[in-house]
Amino acid sequence: MTLEILLTKSLSIEIERLSKQIFCFLGRDFGQHYSRIRIFEYDGYSDAKFLKFNIHGPTKVANWSLTFATEGKCSNQFANIHFYLQSGAYPLTAPRNESFPQAYITSRHNLFKLIFNQTLINPLIQINSPSIGTWFAMTFIDRLSSTVESKMAKTGCNFYLSTWLDYQVVPITLALILNEPIQIELTYNKPSIYASYYTLIGNSRIIILSEWSNDCDIIILIKTNSLPNLSLYDYKTVCKNKTCSIEIDQLSAFIWIYFQITVYNLSCLTNPIHSEIIIRSTECLSSVNNFCIQSYPTRRIMFNYYYDFLYVPIYATDRLNRGSTSSITLNGKDSSIYSYEFIVDDRNLGGTLHFDFESRIAPFVSSNVNVSVVGCISKYRPLLFNRCEHDYKIIIEKNSILIRSIPYPEMALWYLTLQYACNGSINECQNASLSVMFQISSSQCTKQQCGTYGVCRILTSQQNLFSTCSCIAGYRGYGCTDSTYAYLSKSLSSVLFLTISNLMFLPAIILATYRHLYIEALIYFFNMFFSTFYHACDQDINKLCIFKYDGLQLSDFIGSYASFVITLITMAIIPRSIKAFLFMLGVLTCIVINSRDRFDHLQFICLISITFIFTILTWIIVSIRYRRLQPSPKRLLLYTPGFLLAFTALILFAFCET
């Protein structure tokens, strides 16, 4: 008895402390602002920006105001901006209908999205009765057409998003305390009131009892972690005949429960209505008619890598053997239900939860008996299979292996509940023992680390850490398993074409060497060598890199520019000694402009134009001096195919960006 009194007092003190902590926010306006966040075109989660918001107390409505801006010369074709909001987790989405790996649970709670463009002025997301705690936003630009993308690249068009969250915390002065009756009063001026209760002990059933001073219908709405209203609530009851009660399912610890108590008919409020409300709790120590689910706590073992965890039971029972892989044996004689409690917090946020099951039926059991284990993965409370959300249901057939995964899990106390199921006769089911081995773990990206066609990366966005797969060879999706646009079959032929085509330099190298044009031959060989290995390295698969990719790319660009310049200078009618000087000047110029910006097409066209004009001027000057056409008409005719090919290459390079 003394222990009960001490426990009640300690709970009262803790609730009072938490209530004071919340009351300091009551009635205050809150705001949170992100200014000019640059957003990028979406090709995967690595291109998205993640923003973090906090709602500190109960509120009726939260508003996210958005402002979109551009910088640079942007196209008149408006890009679509995606803005997703998720309570307690990173938003999970597939904007291009990318498929997820098999056995992934992708349904979400409290996920909101807005897609808009520049024509929408000051878009607003308004959420009624938002959950208390952390919210995450994900934003990016929808993929643009190739035309718009090319214009953006040339003009340096940048997109920026600013967002503002504002809300007002609703004052709730009525805090319910376990086993302590509280008096309330409803009047004409105050026909509705709010109350709150904080669960300090989990795994118990809560019963709310109330007695009213008259027969008016009183509506009681209940919601966890947010304010209830007539359209959003978890539990509802209408009190008639002065008394009523309502039961709340087993909830995990450390959850706020909010009540809205309202008079149904205002005409009843000619006189104030008084009531006494009390909350009682029933501890779940055993299973009674499957109404009580006892859950077992776990501890989280952390390993050396981000999001690399393993959940194991804190202690073993008669039915549960603990270890890195837990096992449980069920049969028809034992009608109890097993529930496994584990926490997901910010340390799990950017990874993936995995549930691995393997069932084995006892060898003496007849193969005709239809035995299985059904289960449910649920948040905040353990749930039986028949009350479970469809995507979170688990069916483990006898002698089978089952895997389920939840990407970017929501922060909460979660429960895995397992239940024996048998469709045979009573005698058959009582003797049909089924052993289930299971493991709950967390990992970066996917369990296969993005598989063959992806690389797992740990990234940050606005100080939010997350793991994501970077896919190759046209694969896409959360685990790089969507092969809709994969070009794997074309990869080898593509790399062979790009590398072997460089052998076309050999005739030029041989001819230049034969005519003792050794500098020209060296430049052509340099271009052939580095272009071959650059394209061999510039592949998702079947790649060969002799050194860093960036160095190979720079060498290839310098060789390509220099080949044009050296060829034009060689065609100029000037002394060889001056050509040698111009060769060195041209090569140094190619190095400088490629070091500045190797993707600036304008500087390349300017360099080639200047060199071409210089060569033509030497022809004109020599022709005027000797009063005959130089080079000769026969040689000009030989130059014509080369000029046409070079001009075609320039057009392709400048306008097709290849």
C-alpha angles and dihedrals in degrees: 000000000000090000090052092052092048091049092049091049093048090049091049091051092048093049090048090052092049092045091054089049090055095040091062086069097044118125092001127128116235131197138180124188138196113188127204100341107183111231129198141208112277120246096140142336090288088070096051126095118225121206126190125216132179128211105197102191146003114304136171096222139006122201126206110194117196131201123189126201138172133209127202129017102323127184122260088236104096119230120222116242118209119208119181128184125198130177114231098350145054109274114261114213144148105207093178094044091257113177123239124225115276118277093023117141106221104166113114139202121229096003116156129180139189126190116191144145138210092286090069108081116216099340117210133205111202118189121189118219096355119198117262116249136037124357125188128206126201121196137177143143120265116246111277128219116266091253094054091041091054092050091049091052092051098045099037095239112188128188124213132188128197121189135186127195118200132172141147122235111232114231111243110181097166109087116179117218126200114268093355116114116225127201118224133181130205118198137175090261092045108034094155133043137178128226134182139205129190119211110222095167121050132203095050135113117240123214122191116201124189138178122197132204095231142017098263116132110256120195117211117192122187130193133169120235095355142052116276125227135175092279101034119052142118098213133020135183135169114218113220132172094025097287135070143153136202130196125213122206120249107290130195120248125271098037127133115227117198127201130199113198114192138170109239096210118035091202086074090067098078083114126027116267117225128199144174117220126189132178121214129185130209115202115227105231099145141011117264116185089330091291094113122056117194112209126203120220123234138200125226119233112204123207133196100280134068113274091003104136140145125203118214131174115263092225139006127246135194090273100032126069112192129214138105085308114035122210133198131186120212134180141160093270092063110060095176121116126231122221127182120203122206135165128235115194139151090299090065096036101102098037138068129263117222129199116193122188134181122178128198126185120215112266094237093057117105114252089228093068112101102219128164143149119240124196149167136223107211141168126234094355139037112253133192121238095257092056097041126114109259098243092048096053119114127203116184112189121205116280093007141121122230131184128189128178135190115202118213093359122214118255111253144092105291131198133209108200121190127192133182116242127189131169097190131092122296093257093047093049095047091059098037102098116188122195118205123193114195141171132193115202143154130223143170115272104329132346089253091051092244094312127240097326102046145053123219114232133185109219139174129217119184087341092308112129121212142153123234140169119249105207130209138195093035094300116137144171135081093304099024089251100122106100097177093117099022117139098192094129091053095046099086094044089048095053092044092051094048094048102037092046087068088071085081085082090068097081090051091047093049093046093047091049092047090054092046092248092141097161091054091046090051093051092049091048090048090052093047094048099048095038089055095051094039091058090042088056096040094077135103092222134007088040130159119192119183089187140343116334094230092054092049091049093050092048091049093051093047091049092049094049092044093051091058093045096045092047092052093046090049089055091053116101100236135115117286092240091059090046090055089054092047091047090058092043091050094049092048090049090051090052092049098048092045091050089051097049121332092191097057103112093186095063091050093050090047092051093049092045093052092048092046093049090049091053093048090049091054089052092050094047093049092045091053092046095051095031093231135092113277123223095033120252090250092055092044088055089054090050093052099081090047092050091049093049092047092048091049090050091051092051091050092047095047101041105024094039094226 
